[in-house]
Amino acid sequence: MSRVRVPSLPPHINITMAITNTPEAEGAQALFCYIADVLGAKKTIQEYKPYLGKVKGASEFFDKHKLIIDKAYSSGAVKTEKSKDVIIKFIEKNNDWFISSLRISQYIIEEVNNISSKFQKIKKPSWDNLFYRHGDDEVMGGMSKLFKSANEEFKKSSGSLFFGNINKWSPADIYFASDIDRNVLKKLNDEPETKKSNLKFAKLNQTIGDLIEKAELLPLSLKQVKKDVVIKKVNFNRSDEEKLLAETFGSGVLPYKIMTGDYEAKNQSFAFTKPYIGGRDIYVKLKSGKFDGTLQFRHTPASGGKPSKGFKVVLKYKGSSALGGQVTSFDILVEQIKINDPMFAKQMADVFKKGYSQFEKDMKIYNQYGGGKMRYDSGDKEMKDKFNGDVGAISALTLMNPLRKVIENYFKTPNEKIHNVIRSIFAYVASRTVNSSPFVIAKD
């Protein structure tokens, strides 16, 4: 085992990581960034090479850098939602995340000072005095409270929340944050108007923009990468975002397979009378700047084995392994559509309401009398797969088939109104609205 000199890290700059649906992956990225920081750019390139080249694997990587990893946690420089051992086991079992974490941490240690020419406090090749924390109280907790105040203020003035969750306001997973930044966030949280939920998004975002401009804060969103890493600035300049939105257009709908099949759902019986086959998603095509992409509309029919109103619209770019973002609320999707086409928004809402009502009723009968609950609770993978397939078919036959027809008919022949609807959905899904926070994204 190699011996590595690990420098002490006084509390000057703090990196914090947001809690996400993949805490192991995000925690791993914080740890890998710390390792790259300790090694420095030149040594990182040398030592990462055999792992990126797949000559050596994750277990060998963790053995080689054990001293750095142990010091990361014992010193408090790295604090993650999941334990060190859980993160290591996750990475050892998920090679895609291992390679992605290597690539991103190497890229950032080489290029971070080029993200912002004024970011003097992060120096190349060493970041110097950094802490890497996942879900801390000072920065992430402070950001969360400020976001909640601004979101509630918007609801007071407009009647509904603008954002469904903090990730649509800012999808940043890591914050490079200084002591000055933490003090500014605390001061803003302590203001009487903030505590009364009267904070405006304009003031909050301006505060964050000023901190970025002064090199006290850098929000970084991390995606799994499978190719070369690229860095994109988002919401740094509103005119740039408006230009991108102006260059975003709907371009039709991808062909899809209608779900066929049939079943009988009565008070005390459920049975499929015709085998089901087909799909249940629909993809609306778009062009944004020089990139082609799709918006995938998908009902997520079950949660915990019970009927769910869950609905996702997922942005995906051609040639990129990373998602461009998503919205996970049908109600918020309708609100974004309503901005430019209230009639279509109402049509979407009415079709969803009718379809979901039938789906919910039939799924409850399936669970009770068609073996659904037994399959879900069995713990057997084959039985669980059967449950998921059955529920997906019920969702498609009752809800998604009619909803997909409405979506197809509307988006298949784009015009200016449709372009504007696409722009509203795109801006929300990609966190590029006028109320969204500035951040930087690392992706491929």
TANORPE-V384832 format. One record per run of one state. SS is the DSSP state (alpha for helix, beta for strand, coil for the rest). FROM is the first residue (numbers start at 1). TO is the last residue. Records with the same first field share a line. If there is no record, write none. Layout:
SS: FROM-TO ; FROM-TO
This chain:
coil: 1-12 ; 18-22 ; 40-40 ; 53-57 ; 65-65 ; 75-77 ; 80-83 ; 94-94 ; 116-129 ; 135-136 ; 159-165 ; 170-173 ; 191-191 ; 196-200 ; 214-216 ; 223-229 ; 235-237 ; 247-247 ; 254-259 ; 267-268 ; 278-281 ; 289-290 ; 300-301 ; 304-305 ; 308-310 ; 318-322 ; 328-329 ; 339-341 ; 370-371 ; 378-380 ; 412-415 ; 430-438 ; 444-444
beta: 13-17 ; 78-79 ; 130-134 ; 174-178 ; 217-222 ; 230-234 ; 248-253 ; 260-266 ; 269-277 ; 282-288 ; 291-299 ; 302-303 ; 306-307 ; 311-317 ; 323-327 ; 439-443
alpha: 23-39 ; 41-52 ; 58-64 ; 66-74 ; 84-93 ; 95-115 ; 137-158 ; 166-169 ; 179-190 ; 192-195 ; 201-213 ; 238-246 ; 330-338 ; 342-369 ; 372-377 ; 381-411 ; 416-429
